[in-house]
Amino acid sequence: MIIQEILEKVLINQRLVIIGHKSSAYDAAVTMLKNKCGALLVCDSKNKDDLVGIITERDITFKIIPKNLDPKGTLISKIMTKNVQTISSKKTPIDAIHVMRSNGFRHLPVIEKKKIIGILSMRDLYDYANTELQDSLKKHQEFMFGTGYGS
C-alpha cells in the first residue's frame, strides 16, 4: 500500500486547511479550532501551492504562551516550521512514520509534482495500521480455526 491509496481510501474527505504566511498566531489558532485540526499548511499569500511552512497547535502552545507573546501581534511566519519536510504519495505509510518519528513531528504534507495533495498525521497512520492489523488478525483466525476455510 502506498500513501496515495490511504489518501483515496481512508482520508477521502480530507480538506486541506491553508493559511497565508502573513496571518497572526491568533488567526491560526481560530482556524484550527473552526476546522478541528492540529496543523495548518502555510502558503505564500499569492500562490496557494507554494508551501512555505507548517504551523501546529504545539507551535502556538510552546512558542507563544511561555514567551508571553501577543498571539494577535505575532505573525505565524515567526513561529512556523520553515523548510517543511514532505513526502511523495508514492511512498509507503512506513516511510511516512519513519520520517515523522526520526524528525520528531506529527504532521507530514504529501506533495506530488510540487502540488500539495494531502497531509498525514501520526494519528491517521496509526489508525490505518491498526485497521490493517485487525483485518490481518481476523483472516488468520478464520484460517486457523476453520471459520473461513473453504467458504
C-alpha positions in Angstrom: 0.0 0.0 0.0 1.2 3.5 -0.8 0.3 6.8 0.7 -1.8 7.7 -2.4 -4.1 4.8 -1.5 -4.5 6.0 2.1 -5.5 9.4 0.8 -8.0 7.9 -1.6 -9.5 5.2 0.7 -9.1 6.5 4.3 -8.8 10.2 4.1 -11.2 10.6 1.2 -12.9 13.7 2.6 -9.8 15.4 3.8 -9.9 19.1 3.2 -6.6 20.9 3.2 -6.6 23.9 5.5 -4.2 26.5 4.3 -3.4 29.9 5.8 -1.3 32.8 4.5 2.1 33.4 5.9 1.2 37.0 7.0 -1.6 35.7 9.3 -1.3 36.0 13.1 -0.9 33.2 15.5 -4.3 34.1 16.8 -5.8 33.6 13.3 -4.0 30.3 13.1 -5.5 29.1 16.4 -9.0 30.2 15.4 -8.6 28.5 12.0 -7.5 25.3 13.7 -10.5 25.5 16.1 -13.0 26.1 13.3 -11.6 23.3 11.2 -11.0 20.9 14.1 -7.4 20.3 13.0 -4.0 20.4 14.7 -1.9 21.7 11.8 -2.2 24.3 9.0 -0.3 24.4 5.8 1.3 27.8 5.4 1.4 29.1 1.8 2.5 32.2 0.1 -0.5 34.6 0.0 -0.2 34.9 -3.7 0.3 31.3 -4.7 -1.7 28.7 -2.7 0.5 25.8 -4.0 3.7 27.4 -2.7 4.2 25.7 0.7 6.4 28.0 2.9 5.8 26.4 6.2 3.6 24.5 8.6 2.2 25.6 11.9 0.8 23.3 14.6 -1.0 23.6 17.8 2.3 22.8 19.5 4.0 25.8 17.9 1.3 28.1 19.4 1.5 26.4 22.8 5.3 26.2 23.0 6.3 29.4 21.2 3.7 31.9 22.1 2.3 31.2 25.6 5.6 30.6 27.5 7.2 33.7 26.0 4.1 35.7 26.8 3.8 36.9 23.2 0.7 38.5 21.9 -1.0 36.0 19.6 -2.7 38.7 17.6 0.6 40.6 17.1 2.8 37.6 16.3 3.0 36.6 12.7 2.9 32.8 12.1 5.9 33.3 9.8 7.9 33.9 13.0 6.9 30.7 14.8 6.1 28.2 12.0 8.4 25.4 10.8 10.1 26.6 7.6 11.7 24.3 5.0 8.9 21.7 5.6 9.8 18.1 5.0 7.3 16.5 2.7 6.7 13.0 1.3 5.6 11.7 -2.1 2.3 10.0 -2.5 4.3 7.0 -4.0 6.0 6.3 -0.7 4.6 3.8 1.9 3.0 4.6 5.3 6.0 3.0 6.9 8.2 5.6 5.1 6.0 8.4 6.4 6.1 7.0 10.0 9.9 6.8 9.8 10.2 10.4 8.6 7.9 11.7 11.3 9.5 9.7 14.2 13.1 10.4 13.2 12.4 14.1 12.9 10.0 14.4 15.9 6.9 15.8 14.3 3.3 14.5 13.9 2.2 16.1 10.6 3.6 15.5 7.2 2.4 17.2 4.0 2.1 14.9 0.9 3.4 16.5 -2.3 3.0 15.4 -5.9 4.5 17.3 -8.8 5.2 20.3 -6.5 1.5 20.4 -5.5 0.1 19.8 -2.1 -2.3 16.8 -2.3 -2.8 16.0 1.4 -1.4 15.9 4.9 -0.8 12.9 7.1 -0.9 12.9 10.8 0.7 10.3 13.0 -2.8 9.5 14.3 -4.0 8.8 10.7 -1.1 6.4 10.1 -1.6 4.6 13.4 -5.4 4.3 12.8 -4.7 2.9 9.4 -2.0 0.4 10.7 -4.4 -0.7 13.5 -7.2 -1.4 11.0 -4.8 -3.3 8.7 -3.6 -5.4 11.7 -7.1 -6.1 12.9 -8.1 -7.3 9.3 -5.0 -9.5 9.1 -5.7 -11.0 12.6 -9.2 -11.8 11.6 -8.1 -13.5 8.4 -5.5 -15.6 10.3 -8.1 -16.6 13.0 -10.5 -17.6 10.3 -7.9 -19.7 8.7 -6.6 -21.2 12.0 -10.0 -22.0 13.4 -11.6 -23.1 10.2 -14.4 -20.5 10.0 -13.0 -19.1 6.7 -11.7 -22.3 5.3 -13.4 -23.4 2.1 -16.1 -20.8 2.1 
